[in-house]
Amino acid sequence: MKLIALNLPRNFDEQSLALLFKKIGDIKSCTLVIDQYTGISKGFGFVEMALAHEGEIAINELHGSKVGKNKIRIKHSV
């Protein structure tokens, strides 16, 4: 199941994003969107969970949680 993580801290890196979701279950892929000019995170990324039910758990557990000072949002991605 592919998910989008929104409102991530700008100092986040792909490893931090992966660790956040690995607490829930196995991930297939993880991509943080980076500004090509500054090299800084744009504040969102995509995570593909290995199992659909783990994706649902990730949404339920992580959506609305605080990461640093940010309240993150996790949704299904198209």
Secondary structure, DSSP 4 states (H G I P E B T S, - for coil): -EEEEES--TT--HHHHHHHHHTTS-EEEEEEEE-TTT--EEEEEEEEESSHHHHHHHHHHHTT-EETTEE-EEEE--
